[in-house]
């Protein structure tokens, strides 16, 4: 996997402009921050974000992928202001669970998600190199 950064562009903070990768592709559905019983244990975005990452890594592990294989994430948040206010906690959870892998990302504010209690939903693409 290789981050793509055009000459002269500033280094993005916490994501990559583009990723080049070869291997087996793994795609997740939109994953929300509920537990194994489909209950939200956190009401705030930062708490739900942490659970989204835990859930995402559990799905990826089913086919031998880990955080180092994530190449793309699309985040859907219900409140941009809450997202910005939570960046310190979101960043801490990200570093704890995904480490220093910075995939291509987009964050989109939406009016609501299908799960009424969800504050954030994330779709993820991973690429596992073939031997």
N, C-alpha and C positions, 0 to 999 in steps of 0.2 A: 504494500500500500504506500502511496506517495501523495503528499499534499501538493496541490497545485497553486502557485503564487506567481502571478505575472510580474515581470520586472517593474520596479518602481512603485508597486502597490504596497501600502502599509500592511504589516502582519496583523491579521484579525485576532481579536482577543477571545479565546474560548471556543473557536470553531475554525474551519478551513474554508477557503473560497471554493475549492474543488478537491476531489480525491480521485486518484487513478488506482485501480485494483484489479487483480485477476483471481479467479477461484470460484468456489461454490457460493451461490447467492442465497441468503436467508432474509425473508421479509416478515416483519411482525404486523399484526393488525394494530389499530389504534388501541393503546394500552392505557388504562386509567389507574389511579392510585388506591384501589381497594385491595383487601386482603384475600386469602384463599376462599373465604366464605362470601365474597362479593359484598363486604362491608367496608365503608370508609372509616378508618380509625383516626384520620386527621381531617380537619375541616379546612385548614389553610393550604395555600398552593405549595409552599415549601415542603410541608409534611407529605402531601400527596405526591409531589415530584419525587421525593426519596423512594416512596413505595412504587411509583411507576418504574424507576430504574431497577429496583429489586425484581419486580415482575418481568421486566424486559429481559434481564439477565437470566432469569429462570427459563423463559421461552427459548432464548438463544442457546442455552446449555443443552437443550434437548437434541441439538444437532452438532454439538461439539464446538460451539462458538462462545467467545468471551468478549469482554469489553474492548480488547485490542482489535477485534474484527469489525467493529461498528464503523461504517463509512458514511452513513447519512441518517439524519433524524429530522422529522418535521414535528414541531411542537405546536399544539393548539391550546391557547390559554383563554380563559374567560374574562380576564381583567388585566390589561397591560400595566396599569398602575400597581396592582398587587405584585405582578411579575417583577417589575423594576424594584419595588421595595423589598422583595425577597431575594434579590440576586446574591447577597452574601451567603445566605443559607443554602440556596440552590447550588451555588458554586462549591460550597463545602461538601454537600452530598455528592455532587458530580465527581469531584476529585477523589473522594473516598471510594466510590463504587466504579467509576470508569477510568480513573487515573489520569494520565496525561495524553489520552487519545482525543484528538479534536477533529471529529468528522465534519463534513459539510452539513450545515444546519439552516433551518428556517424556523422562525417563531411567528405565529399568526394569531391575532386576536379574533375570537369568534364570539357571537352573542350568547351562545350556550352550547353545551354538549348533550349528547343523547342521555347520558346518565346525569340526572338533575344535580346530584351532589358533587360531581366531578368539577374540579377547578382547572385541570390540565389533562391532556391526552397526547400521547406521543406515538408516532409510527417510526419504526427503525428498519434500516437495511444494514446487513452485515455481509462481509465477504470473507470466507475461509479459504486460504490458499490450498490448492490441490498439491498433494505430494509429488 
